[in-house]
Amino acid sequence: MKTIPEMFFSVAKRHAKRAAVVDGEKVILYETLERRIRALAVRLYRMGIRQGDRVALLLPNGLDFVTGYFGIAAVGAIVVPLNDHYQHTELLYFLDECDVSLLITSKDFAPLCDQVLAMRKSPCQLFWAEDLPDSFETDDPCSDDFNTAIAPETPVTYQFSSGSTGRPKRIGRAHTNLLFELDSLIQTLEVTPEDRFLGIAPFSHVNGLMRSMMASLRAGATLYPLARFDRQVLAETIEKNKISIFIGVPFMPSMLAKSHFRRQPDFSSLRLCMTASAPMPKKLNRQFYENFGIYVRQLYGSTETGTISANLGPGVERSLDSVGTPIAGVEVEVFTDDGRMAKAGEIGEFAVKSRATVKGYDGLDEVNQEAFRDGYFFTGDLGKRDEEGLLYLVGRKKFFINRGGYKIDPREIEEILGSHPRVEEAVAVGVPTPFGDEKVKAVIVLNGPCTEDDVVEYCRGKIADFKIPSLVEFRESLPKSPTGKIRRTLLRPEA
Amino acid sequence: MEGKSALEIEKKIIQILISDLEIDPALLSAVSSDTPLLGRGIGLNSVETLTLVAGIEGAFHIQIDDADLTTELFKSLGTLAEFVFHKIAEQGD
Protein backbone atom coordinates (compact mmCIF):
# COMPACT_ATOMS: atom_id res chain seq x y z
CA MET A 1 0.00 0.00 0.00
CA LYS A 2 1.75 3.09 -1.19
CA THR A 3 -1.10 5.54 -1.61
CA ILE A 4 -4.14 6.61 0.38
CA PRO A 5 -6.69 5.13 -2.08
CA GLU A 6 -4.75 1.84 -2.20
CA MET A 7 -4.78 1.81 1.58
CA PHE A 8 -8.53 2.38 1.76
CA PHE A 9 -9.42 -0.20 -0.90
CA SER A 10 -7.20 -2.76 0.81
CA VAL A 11 -8.82 -2.13 4.23
CA ALA A 12 -12.28 -2.19 2.62
CA LYS A 13 -11.57 -5.58 1.07
CA ARG A 14 -10.32 -7.02 4.35
CA HIS A 15 -13.19 -5.65 6.44
CA ALA A 16 -15.91 -5.64 3.75
CA LYS A 17 -18.75 -6.67 6.05
CA ARG A 18 -17.81 -4.46 8.98
CA ALA A 19 -19.35 -1.05 9.59
CA ALA A 20 -17.07 1.70 8.30
CA VAL A 21 -19.21 4.74 9.06
CA VAL A 22 -22.31 5.16 11.18
CA ASP A 23 -23.82 8.52 10.31
CA GLY A 24 -27.04 9.02 12.26
CA GLU A 25 -29.31 6.16 11.25
CA LYS A 26 -27.13 5.16 8.27
CA VAL A 27 -24.80 2.22 8.82
CA ILE A 28 -22.34 1.98 5.93
CA LEU A 29 -20.29 -1.18 5.55
CA TYR A 30 -16.76 -0.97 4.19
CA GLU A 31 -17.91 -2.66 0.95
CA THR A 32 -20.69 -0.08 0.52
CA LEU A 33 -18.38 2.81 1.26
CA GLU A 34 -15.93 1.48 -1.30
CA ARG A 35 -18.69 1.39 -3.94
CA ARG A 36 -19.70 4.96 -3.11
CA ILE A 37 -16.10 6.11 -3.37
CA ARG A 38 -15.47 4.34 -6.68
CA ALA A 39 -18.71 5.74 -8.07
CA LEU A 40 -17.70 9.26 -7.10
CA ALA A 41 -14.24 8.77 -8.61
CA VAL A 42 -15.88 7.79 -11.91
CA ARG A 43 -18.12 10.85 -11.80
CA LEU A 44 -15.17 13.12 -11.07
CA TYR A 45 -13.18 11.53 -13.89
CA ARG A 46 -16.06 12.13 -16.28
CA MET A 47 -16.17 15.74 -15.17
CA GLY A 48 -12.57 16.07 -16.32
CA ILE A 49 -10.74 15.72 -13.00
CA ARG A 50 -7.30 14.16 -13.42
CA GLN A 51 -4.22 13.47 -11.31
CA GLY A 52 -2.83 16.58 -9.69
CA ASP A 53 -6.04 18.59 -10.10
CA ARG A 54 -7.26 20.28 -6.93
CA VAL A 55 -10.74 19.51 -5.64
CA ALA A 56 -12.09 21.27 -2.56
CA LEU A 57 -14.44 19.81 0.04
CA LEU A 58 -16.74 22.21 1.87
CA LEU A 59 -18.78 19.87 4.03
CA PRO A 60 -19.37 19.20 7.71
CA ASN A 61 -18.22 15.92 9.27
CA GLY A 62 -20.23 13.04 7.87
CA LEU A 63 -20.46 10.25 5.36
CA ASP A 64 -20.36 12.68 2.44
CA PHE A 65 -17.07 14.16 3.63
CA VAL A 66 -15.55 10.66 3.90
CA THR A 67 -16.83 9.68 0.44
CA GLY A 68 -15.66 12.97 -1.02
CA TYR A 69 -12.18 12.72 0.47
CA PHE A 70 -11.41 9.23 -0.78
CA GLY A 71 -13.26 9.76 -4.09
CA ILE A 72 -11.03 12.72 -4.88
CA ALA A 73 -7.92 10.84 -3.76
CA ALA A 74 -8.89 7.81 -5.87
CA VAL A 75 -8.64 9.88 -9.08
CA GLY A 76 -5.21 11.06 -7.99
CA ALA A 77 -6.47 14.59 -7.42
CA ILE A 78 -5.50 16.69 -4.41
CA VAL A 79 -8.09 17.17 -1.67
CA VAL A 80 -8.48 20.69 -0.30
CA PRO A 81 -10.60 20.40 2.86
CA LEU A 82 -12.25 23.70 3.78
CA ASN A 83 -13.60 24.73 7.16
CA ASP A 84 -17.39 24.97 6.87
CA HIS A 85 -17.38 28.13 9.02
CA TYR A 86 -15.38 30.05 6.43
CA GLN A 87 -16.91 33.11 4.83
CA HIS A 88 -16.46 34.41 1.31
CA THR A 89 -13.11 36.20 1.80
CA GLU A 90 -11.52 33.08 3.26
CA LEU A 91 -13.06 30.68 0.76
CA LEU A 92 -11.97 32.82 -2.14
CA TYR A 93 -8.42 32.93 -0.79
CA PHE A 94 -8.14 29.16 -0.38
CA LEU A 95 -9.80 28.35 -3.71
CA ASP A 96 -7.44 30.74 -5.50
CA GLU A 97 -4.36 29.70 -3.55
CA CYS A 98 -4.93 26.04 -4.46
CA ASP A 99 -6.19 26.72 -7.98
CA VAL A 100 -9.25 24.59 -7.25
CA SER A 101 -11.07 23.36 -10.34
CA LEU A 102 -14.00 21.62 -8.63
CA LEU A 103 -15.78 22.16 -5.33
CA ILE A 104 -17.80 19.44 -3.62
CA THR A 105 -20.25 20.98 -1.23
CA SER A 106 -23.79 20.81 0.07
CA LYS A 107 -26.75 22.83 -1.15
CA ASP A 108 -26.82 24.36 2.36
CA PHE A 109 -23.81 26.37 1.21
CA ALA A 110 -25.28 27.27 -2.21
CA PRO A 111 -25.73 31.03 -1.62
CA LEU A 112 -22.19 31.38 -0.24
CA CYS A 113 -20.67 29.29 -3.04
CA ASP A 114 -22.55 31.20 -5.75
CA GLN A 115 -21.18 34.43 -4.34
CA VAL A 116 -17.62 33.12 -4.07
CA LEU A 117 -17.48 31.43 -7.46
CA ALA A 118 -18.82 34.57 -9.14
CA MET A 119 -15.81 36.45 -7.72
CA ARG A 120 -13.26 33.92 -9.01
CA LYS A 121 -11.36 34.67 -12.18
CA SER A 122 -10.75 31.03 -13.12
CA PRO A 123 -13.63 28.60 -13.61
CA CYS A 124 -14.59 26.13 -10.90
CA GLN A 125 -17.16 23.38 -11.26
CA LEU A 126 -19.64 22.63 -8.49
CA PHE A 127 -20.64 19.18 -7.34
CA TRP A 128 -23.48 18.90 -4.85
CA ALA A 129 -23.02 16.30 -2.13
CA GLU A 130 -26.76 15.64 -2.45
CA ASP A 131 -25.98 14.19 -5.91
CA LEU A 132 -23.35 11.76 -4.63
CA PRO A 133 -23.90 8.40 -6.32
CA ASP A 134 -25.01 5.62 -4.02
CA SER A 135 -23.71 2.70 -6.01
CA PHE A 136 -20.99 1.69 -8.37
CA GLU A 137 -22.02 0.55 -11.84
CA THR A 138 -19.59 -2.29 -12.46
CA ASP A 139 -20.54 -2.60 -16.12
CA ASP A 140 -19.75 1.04 -16.70
CA PRO A 141 -17.07 1.18 -19.43
CA CYS A 142 -15.44 4.19 -17.74
CA SER A 143 -15.37 2.64 -14.32
CA ASP A 144 -11.68 1.85 -14.19
CA ASP A 145 -10.39 4.81 -16.15
CA PHE A 146 -9.58 6.79 -13.02
CA ASN A 147 -7.62 3.94 -11.58
CA THR A 148 -4.19 4.86 -12.90
CA ALA A 149 -0.96 4.68 -10.97
CA ILE A 150 -0.52 7.51 -8.49
CA ALA A 151 2.99 8.50 -7.41
CA PRO A 152 3.21 8.01 -3.61
CA GLU A 153 5.41 11.10 -3.16
CA THR A 154 2.82 13.43 -4.70
CA PRO A 155 0.41 15.43 -2.52
CA VAL A 156 -2.95 13.93 -1.62
CA THR A 157 -4.08 16.83 0.58
CA TYR A 158 -3.43 20.54 0.70
CA GLN A 159 -3.66 22.02 4.14
CA PHE A 160 -2.71 25.38 5.53
CA SER A 161 -0.55 26.37 8.44
CA SER A 162 -0.26 29.70 10.18
CA GLY A 163 3.30 30.91 9.93
CA SER A 164 5.03 33.73 11.72
CA THR A 165 4.09 36.21 9.02
CA GLY A 166 1.67 36.65 6.17
CA ARG A 167 -1.34 34.61 5.15
CA PRO A 168 -1.71 30.88 5.88
CA LYS A 169 0.94 28.81 4.11
CA ARG A 170 0.05 25.95 1.81
CA ILE A 171 1.34 22.51 2.62
CA GLY A 172 1.07 19.54 0.30
CA ARG A 173 1.02 16.35 2.37
CA ALA A 174 2.02 13.34 0.29
CA HIS A 175 0.46 9.89 0.38
CA THR A 176 3.65 8.65 2.05
CA ASN A 177 3.44 11.34 4.76
CA LEU A 178 -0.11 10.42 5.67
CA LEU A 179 0.43 6.67 5.58
CA PHE A 180 3.46 6.95 7.84
CA GLU A 181 1.56 9.12 10.32
CA LEU A 182 -1.44 6.79 10.34
CA ASP A 183 0.64 3.69 10.94
CA SER A 184 2.58 5.41 13.75
CA LEU A 185 -0.62 6.65 15.33
CA ILE A 186 -2.37 3.29 15.13
CA GLN A 187 0.64 1.52 16.56
CA THR A 188 1.01 4.02 19.41
CA LEU A 189 -2.69 4.17 20.30
CA GLU A 190 -3.03 0.40 19.75
CA VAL A 191 -6.07 0.90 17.55
CA THR A 192 -7.87 -2.25 16.38
CA PRO A 193 -10.86 -2.93 14.10
CA GLU A 194 -12.93 -3.31 17.28
CA ASP A 195 -12.49 0.38 18.08
CA ARG A 196 -15.28 2.89 17.62
CA PHE A 197 -14.14 6.43 16.88
CA LEU A 198 -16.13 9.54 17.56
CA GLY A 199 -15.66 11.95 14.64
CA ILE A 200 -16.36 15.28 16.33
CA ALA A 201 -13.20 17.32 15.65
CA PRO A 202 -13.68 18.95 12.22
CA PHE A 203 -12.44 16.70 9.40
CA SER A 204 -11.34 19.83 7.54
CA HIS A 205 -8.60 20.27 10.15
CA VAL A 206 -5.58 18.03 10.60
CA ASN A 207 -6.75 16.88 14.04
CA GLY A 208 -10.14 15.54 13.00
CA LEU A 209 -8.98 14.42 9.58
CA MET A 210 -6.03 12.31 10.66
CA ARG A 211 -6.72 11.32 14.26
CA SER A 212 -10.39 10.43 13.86
CA MET A 213 -11.50 9.97 10.25
CA MET A 214 -8.36 8.54 8.66
CA ALA A 215 -7.13 6.63 11.71
CA SER A 216 -10.48 4.88 12.05
CA LEU A 217 -10.66 3.89 8.39
CA ARG A 218 -7.00 2.88 8.25
CA ALA A 219 -7.55 0.50 11.17
CA GLY A 220 -10.77 -1.02 9.83
CA ALA A 221 -12.58 0.46 12.84
CA THR A 222 -15.96 2.23 12.85
CA LEU A 223 -16.33 5.98 12.59
CA TYR A 224 -19.27 7.87 14.14
CA PRO A 225 -19.12 11.36 12.63
CA LEU A 226 -20.96 14.28 14.20
CA ALA A 227 -21.53 17.40 12.13
CA ARG A 228 -21.49 19.80 15.05
CA PHE A 229 -20.75 19.97 18.76
CA ASP A 230 -24.00 19.33 20.61
CA ARG A 231 -23.36 18.16 24.17
CA GLN A 232 -26.40 15.94 24.50
CA VAL A 233 -25.99 14.37 21.05
CA LEU A 234 -22.29 13.78 21.71
CA ALA A 235 -22.91 12.21 25.13
CA GLU A 236 -25.70 10.04 23.74
CA THR A 237 -23.52 8.95 20.81
CA ILE A 238 -20.72 7.86 23.14
CA GLU A 239 -23.06 6.01 25.48
CA LYS A 240 -25.39 4.40 22.95
CA ASN A 241 -22.68 3.27 20.54
CA LYS A 242 -20.07 2.39 23.13
CA ILE A 243 -17.50 4.71 21.60
CA SER A 244 -13.97 3.69 22.57
CA ILE A 245 -11.89 6.59 21.19
CA PHE A 246 -12.83 10.27 21.44
CA ILE A 247 -10.24 12.70 20.10
CA GLY A 248 -11.29 16.33 20.08
CA VAL A 249 -10.19 19.79 21.13
CA PRO A 250 -10.05 20.85 24.81
CA PHE A 251 -13.22 22.91 24.56
CA MET A 252 -15.26 19.72 24.07
CA PRO A 253 -14.39 17.73 27.21
CA SER A 254 -14.21 21.02 29.13
CA MET A 255 -17.80 21.79 28.21
CA LEU A 256 -18.90 18.24 29.02
CA ALA A 257 -17.19 18.51 32.40
CA LYS A 258 -18.96 21.77 33.20
CA SER A 259 -22.39 20.78 31.90
CA HIS A 260 -25.27 19.66 34.03
CA PHE A 261 -26.86 16.44 32.77
CA ARG A 262 -30.12 15.29 34.30
CA ARG A 263 -28.63 11.81 34.19
CA GLN A 264 -24.85 11.56 34.10
CA PRO A 265 -23.96 9.87 30.79
CA ASP A 266 -22.07 6.59 30.94
CA PHE A 267 -18.67 6.98 29.29
CA SER A 268 -17.29 3.67 30.57
CA SER A 269 -16.78 2.43 26.99
CA LEU A 270 -14.11 5.10 26.39
CA ARG A 271 -10.61 3.71 26.55
CA LEU A 272 -9.03 6.88 25.17
CA CYS A 273 -10.17 10.47 25.48
CA MET A 274 -7.64 12.82 23.94
CA THR A 275 -7.36 16.42 22.90
CA ALA A 276 -5.00 18.30 20.64
CA SER A 277 -4.48 21.77 19.20
CA ALA A 278 -4.58 23.66 22.54
CA PRO A 279 -3.74 22.96 26.19
CA MET A 280 -6.35 21.07 28.21
CA PRO A 281 -6.91 22.97 31.49
CA LYS A 282 -5.96 20.78 34.46
CA LYS A 283 -8.91 21.82 36.63
CA LEU A 284 -11.45 20.86 33.98
CA ASN A 285 -9.52 17.66 33.23
CA ARG A 286 -9.90 16.64 36.88
CA GLN A 287 -13.58 17.56 36.77
CA PHE A 288 -13.98 15.44 33.62
CA TYR A 289 -12.33 12.54 35.45
CA GLU A 290 -14.62 12.98 38.46
CA ASN A 291 -17.71 13.03 36.24
CA PHE A 292 -16.79 10.37 33.70
CA GLY A 293 -14.01 8.27 35.23
CA ILE A 294 -11.36 8.92 32.58
CA TYR A 295 -8.64 11.54 32.23
CA VAL A 296 -8.25 13.52 29.04
CA ARG A 297 -4.82 12.86 27.58
CA GLN A 298 -3.01 15.36 25.43
CA LEU A 299 -1.78 14.87 21.89
CA TYR A 300 0.60 17.20 20.13
CA GLY A 301 1.03 17.71 16.43
CA SER A 302 1.23 20.18 13.61
CA THR A 303 0.02 20.35 10.05
CA GLU A 304 3.62 20.18 8.81
CA THR A 305 4.54 17.06 10.78
CA GLY A 306 1.30 15.29 11.59
CA THR A 307 1.01 13.81 15.07
CA ILE A 308 4.17 14.28 17.11
CA SER A 309 3.54 12.96 20.62
CA ALA A 310 0.89 11.57 22.95
CA ASN A 311 0.61 11.34 26.71
CA LEU A 312 -0.35 7.70 27.18
CA GLY A 313 1.80 6.67 30.11
CA PRO A 314 0.63 5.48 33.51
CA GLY A 315 0.30 8.03 36.29
CA VAL A 316 -1.24 10.58 33.95
CA GLU A 317 -2.73 12.43 36.94
CA ARG A 318 0.80 13.60 37.74
CA SER A 319 1.50 14.78 34.20
CA LEU A 320 -1.78 16.23 32.94
CA ASP A 321 0.09 19.18 31.44
CA SER A 322 2.37 17.00 29.37
CA VAL A 323 1.93 16.22 25.68
CA GLY A 324 3.69 12.93 26.36
CA THR A 325 6.42 11.21 24.41
CA PRO A 326 6.98 11.03 20.65
CA ILE A 327 4.80 8.51 18.84
CA ALA A 328 6.39 5.61 16.94
CA GLY A 329 8.90 6.72 14.31
CA VAL A 330 8.94 10.37 15.36
CA GLU A 331 12.02 12.10 16.74
CA VAL A 332 11.72 15.29 18.80
CA GLU A 333 14.65 17.45 19.88
CA VAL A 334 14.61 20.61 21.95
CA PHE A 335 17.00 23.31 20.71
CA THR A 336 18.02 26.36 22.69
CA ASP A 337 18.29 29.82 21.12
CA ASP A 338 22.02 29.34 20.56
CA GLY A 339 21.37 26.15 18.59
CA ARG A 340 22.46 23.49 21.08
CA MET A 341 20.30 20.64 22.36
CA ALA A 342 18.55 21.58 25.60
CA LYS A 343 19.19 19.68 28.81
CA ALA A 344 16.30 18.07 30.72
CA GLY A 345 14.03 20.80 32.04
CA GLU A 346 15.61 23.49 29.86
CA ILE A 347 13.27 25.40 27.58
CA GLY A 348 13.89 25.51 23.85
CA GLU A 349 12.19 25.14 20.49
CA PHE A 350 10.75 21.76 19.53
CA ALA A 351 12.16 20.38 16.30
CA VAL A 352 10.68 17.28 14.69
CA LYS A 353 12.02 14.66 12.33
CA SER A 354 9.83 11.93 10.82
CA ARG A 355 8.69 10.51 7.51
CA ALA A 356 5.31 12.13 8.09
CA THR A 357 6.87 15.60 7.88
CA VAL A 358 6.48 17.55 4.65
CA LYS A 359 9.52 18.88 2.79
CA GLY A 360 8.38 22.49 3.02
CA TYR A 361 5.74 25.11 2.32
CA ASP A 362 4.78 25.36 -1.32
CA GLY A 363 6.71 28.07 -3.14
CA LEU A 364 8.22 29.70 -0.04
CA ASP A 365 11.94 28.96 -0.30
CA GLU A 366 13.05 31.64 2.13
CA VAL A 367 10.62 30.56 4.86
CA ASN A 368 11.55 26.92 4.23
CA GLN A 369 15.25 27.58 4.79
CA GLU A 370 14.39 28.90 8.23
CA ALA A 371 11.81 26.30 9.28
CA PHE A 372 13.17 23.12 7.63
CA ARG A 373 16.82 22.64 8.62
CA ASP A 374 19.11 19.64 9.11
CA GLY A 375 16.28 17.19 8.49
CA TYR A 376 14.13 18.80 11.22
CA PHE A 377 11.03 20.94 11.07
CA PHE A 378 11.37 23.75 13.61
CA THR A 379 7.85 24.02 14.99
CA GLY A 380 8.05 27.45 16.59
CA ASP A 381 6.67 25.84 19.75
CA LEU A 382 8.63 26.37 22.95
CA GLY A 383 8.83 23.61 25.49
CA LYS A 384 10.93 21.30 27.60
CA ARG A 385 11.57 17.63 28.16
CA ASP A 386 11.65 16.39 31.76
CA GLU A 387 13.92 13.75 33.29
CA GLU A 388 11.40 11.04 32.36
CA GLY A 389 11.35 12.12 28.72
CA LEU A 390 7.90 13.72 28.85
CA LEU A 391 7.42 16.78 26.66
CA TYR A 392 5.77 19.96 27.94
CA LEU A 393 4.69 22.90 25.81
CA VAL A 394 5.20 26.27 27.44
CA GLY A 395 4.68 28.84 24.71
CA ARG A 396 5.52 29.67 21.16
CA LYS A 397 7.96 31.64 19.13
CA LYS A 398 5.47 32.43 16.42
CA PHE A 399 2.54 34.76 16.84
CA PHE A 400 -0.83 33.28 16.28
CA ILE A 401 -4.06 33.11 18.22
CA ASN A 402 -5.30 29.70 19.29
CA ARG A 403 -9.09 29.85 19.25
CA GLY A 404 -10.55 26.49 20.27
CA GLY A 405 -7.68 24.74 18.49
CA TYR A 406 -7.84 26.82 15.31
CA LYS A 407 -4.57 28.67 14.80
CA ILE A 408 -5.48 32.12 13.57
CA ASP A 409 -2.91 34.36 11.95
CA PRO A 410 -3.56 37.74 13.61
CA ARG A 411 -2.57 39.50 10.43
CA GLU A 412 -5.57 38.06 8.66
CA ILE A 413 -7.86 39.81 11.16
CA GLU A 414 -5.72 42.95 11.05
CA GLU A 415 -6.10 43.08 7.29
CA ILE A 416 -9.89 43.07 7.60
CA LEU A 417 -9.85 45.63 10.44
CA GLY A 418 -7.44 47.81 8.51
CA SER A 419 -9.85 48.01 5.60
CA HIS A 420 -12.45 49.74 7.82
CA PRO A 421 -12.52 53.43 6.83
CA ARG A 422 -12.35 54.61 10.46
CA VAL A 423 -9.43 52.40 11.44
CA GLU A 424 -6.00 53.95 11.32
CA GLU A 425 -4.08 50.98 12.75
CA ALA A 426 -5.16 47.67 14.23
CA VAL A 427 -3.56 44.74 15.99
CA ALA A 428 -5.14 41.41 16.94
CA VAL A 429 -3.84 39.52 19.96
CA GLY A 430 -4.90 36.44 21.91
CA VAL A 431 -6.33 36.71 25.43
CA PRO A 432 -6.22 33.47 27.45
CA THR A 433 -9.57 31.87 28.37
CA PRO A 434 -10.30 29.44 31.21
CA PHE A 435 -10.55 26.69 28.57
CA GLY A 436 -6.90 26.77 27.62
CA ASP A 437 -7.38 28.59 24.32
CA GLU A 438 -7.50 32.29 23.55
CA LYS A 439 -10.12 34.77 22.50
CA VAL A 440 -9.41 37.39 19.90
CA LYS A 441 -8.83 40.94 21.05
CA ALA A 442 -8.53 43.85 18.64
CA VAL A 443 -6.52 46.89 19.70
CA ILE A 444 -7.39 49.76 17.40
CA VAL A 445 -6.31 53.34 16.72
CA LEU A 446 -9.17 55.24 15.09
CA ASN A 447 -9.16 58.13 12.66
CA GLY A 448 -12.84 58.94 13.16
CA PRO A 449 -15.94 57.99 15.14
CA CYS A 450 -16.45 54.24 15.47
CA THR A 451 -17.85 51.93 18.15
CA GLU A 452 -16.92 48.42 19.26
CA ASP A 453 -20.15 47.17 17.69
CA ASP A 454 -19.23 48.82 14.39
CA VAL A 455 -15.94 46.93 14.38
CA VAL A 456 -17.53 43.56 15.17
CA GLU A 457 -20.33 44.00 12.65
CA TYR A 458 -17.82 45.04 9.98
CA CYS A 459 -16.01 41.72 10.42
CA ARG A 460 -19.16 39.63 10.28
CA GLY A 461 -19.49 37.77 7.00
CA LYS A 462 -15.92 38.62 5.99
CA ILE A 463 -14.19 36.14 8.29
CA ALA A 464 -15.33 33.05 10.17
CA ASP A 465 -17.23 33.60 13.40
CA PHE A 466 -14.39 32.23 15.54
CA LYS A 467 -11.99 34.88 14.18
CA ILE A 468 -14.22 37.89 14.96
CA PRO A 469 -12.82 39.83 17.94
CA SER A 470 -14.54 39.15 21.27
CA LEU A 471 -12.86 42.19 22.78
CA VAL A 472 -12.17 45.57 21.22
CA GLU A 473 -9.97 48.20 22.79
CA PHE A 474 -9.44 51.67 21.35
CA ARG A 475 -6.11 53.40 22.00
CA GLU A 476 -4.52 56.68 21.08
CA SER A 477 -1.48 54.86 19.71
CA LEU A 478 0.11 51.40 19.58
CA PRO A 479 3.37 50.51 21.35
CA LYS A 480 6.19 50.35 18.80
CA SER A 481 9.87 49.47 18.69
CA PRO A 482 12.42 52.13 17.64
CA THR A 483 12.19 50.70 14.12
CA GLY A 484 8.43 51.23 14.07
CA LYS A 485 7.48 47.58 14.49
CA ILE A 486 4.38 47.01 16.66
CA ARG A 487 5.33 45.39 19.98
CA ARG A 488 2.60 42.78 20.22
CA THR A 489 3.89 41.32 23.45
CA LEU A 490 2.99 44.56 25.23
CA LEU A 491 -0.61 44.21 24.10
CA ARG A 492 -1.10 40.69 25.43
CA PRO A 493 -2.52 40.46 28.97
CA GLU A 494 0.43 38.54 30.46
CA ALA A 495 2.78 41.35 29.38
CA MET B 1 -37.82 27.34 41.83
CA GLU B 2 -38.92 29.18 44.93
CA GLY B 3 -37.73 32.74 45.01
CA LYS B 4 -36.19 32.66 41.53
CA SER B 5 -37.86 35.47 39.62
CA ALA B 6 -36.86 36.23 36.06
CA LEU B 7 -35.14 39.35 37.37
CA GLU B 8 -33.04 37.35 39.83
CA ILE B 9 -32.16 34.96 37.04
CA GLU B 10 -31.03 37.90 34.93
CA LYS B 11 -28.74 39.04 37.76
CA LYS B 12 -27.29 35.55 38.06
CA ILE B 13 -26.70 35.40 34.30
CA ILE B 14 -24.80 38.67 34.53
CA GLN B 15 -22.66 37.18 37.31
CA ILE B 16 -21.92 34.17 35.10
CA LEU B 17 -20.94 36.47 32.23
CA ILE B 18 -18.43 38.08 34.57
CA SER B 19 -17.10 34.94 36.28
CA ASP B 20 -17.14 32.35 33.50
CA LEU B 21 -16.68 34.51 30.41
CA GLU B 22 -14.52 37.10 32.12
CA ILE B 23 -16.47 40.01 30.66
CA ASP B 24 -15.49 43.33 32.18
CA PRO B 25 -18.19 44.20 34.79
CA ALA B 26 -18.03 47.82 33.65
CA LEU B 27 -19.27 46.74 30.22
CA LEU B 28 -22.25 45.02 31.82
CA SER B 29 -23.22 47.86 34.15
CA ALA B 30 -25.73 49.28 31.68
CA VAL B 31 -27.37 46.07 30.49
CA SER B 32 -31.11 45.62 30.82
CA SER B 33 -33.64 42.91 30.03
CA ASP B 34 -33.72 44.19 26.46
CA THR B 35 -29.96 43.99 25.85
CA PRO B 36 -29.23 41.50 23.06
CA LEU B 37 -26.72 38.81 24.00
CA LEU B 38 -25.44 38.46 20.43
CA GLY B 39 -24.25 40.96 17.81
CA ARG B 40 -24.70 44.60 18.73
CA GLY B 41 -25.37 43.80 22.35
CA ILE B 42 -23.04 41.82 24.52
CA GLY B 43 -21.69 40.27 21.33
CA LEU B 44 -21.31 36.64 22.42
CA ASN B 45 -20.08 34.22 19.78
CA SER B 46 -21.05 30.56 19.46
CA VAL B 47 -18.35 29.31 21.85
CA GLU B 48 -19.26 31.94 24.44
CA THR B 49 -22.98 31.18 24.30
CA LEU B 50 -22.22 27.54 25.11
CA THR B 51 -19.94 28.59 27.97
CA LEU B 52 -22.75 30.77 29.33
CA VAL B 53 -25.25 27.94 29.03
CA ALA B 54 -22.95 25.51 30.89
CA GLY B 55 -22.58 28.14 33.62
CA ILE B 56 -26.37 28.55 33.85
CA GLU B 57 -26.83 24.78 34.05
CA GLY B 58 -24.40 24.57 36.96
CA ALA B 59 -25.94 27.53 38.76
CA PHE B 60 -29.56 26.41 38.46
CA HIS B 61 -29.08 22.63 38.29
CA ILE B 62 -30.95 22.30 35.04
CA GLN B 63 -30.12 20.75 31.69
CA ILE B 64 -30.52 22.89 28.60
CA ASP B 65 -30.57 20.99 25.33
CA ASP B 66 -28.16 22.31 22.72
CA ALA B 67 -30.99 21.91 20.22
CA ASP B 68 -32.74 24.77 22.07
CA LEU B 69 -29.82 27.16 21.58
CA THR B 70 -31.32 29.25 18.80
CA THR B 71 -30.62 32.87 17.94
CA GLU B 72 -34.11 33.64 19.28
CA LEU B 73 -33.13 32.35 22.74
CA PHE B 74 -30.27 34.86 22.93
CA LYS B 75 -32.34 37.72 21.50
CA SER B 76 -32.05 39.49 24.84
CA LEU B 77 -31.03 38.91 28.44
CA GLY B 78 -34.75 38.87 29.24
CA THR B 79 -35.63 36.11 26.75
CA LEU B 80 -32.85 33.89 28.08
CA ALA B 81 -33.89 34.53 31.71
CA GLU B 82 -37.49 33.72 30.83
CA PHE B 83 -36.39 30.46 29.21
CA VAL B 84 -34.30 29.54 32.25
CA PHE B 85 -37.25 30.39 34.52
CA HIS B 86 -39.42 27.86 32.68
CA LYS B 87 -36.64 25.25 32.65
CA ILE B 88 -36.31 25.57 36.42
CA ALA B 89 -40.05 25.12 36.76
CA GLU B 90 -39.89 22.07 34.49
CA GLN B 91 -36.81 20.41 35.95
CA GLY B 92 -36.14 22.02 39.32
CA ASP B 93 -35.97 19.98 42.47
Interface residues (C-beta under 8 A of the other chain):
Chain A: F229 D230 R231 Q232 V233 F251 M255 K258 S259 H260 F261 R262 R403 G404 T433 P434 F435 E452 D453 V456 E457 R460 D465 F466 I468 S470
Chain B: D20 E22 G39 R40 G43 N45 S46 V47 E48 L50 T51 A54 G55 E57 G58 H61 I62 Q63 D65 D66 A67 Q91
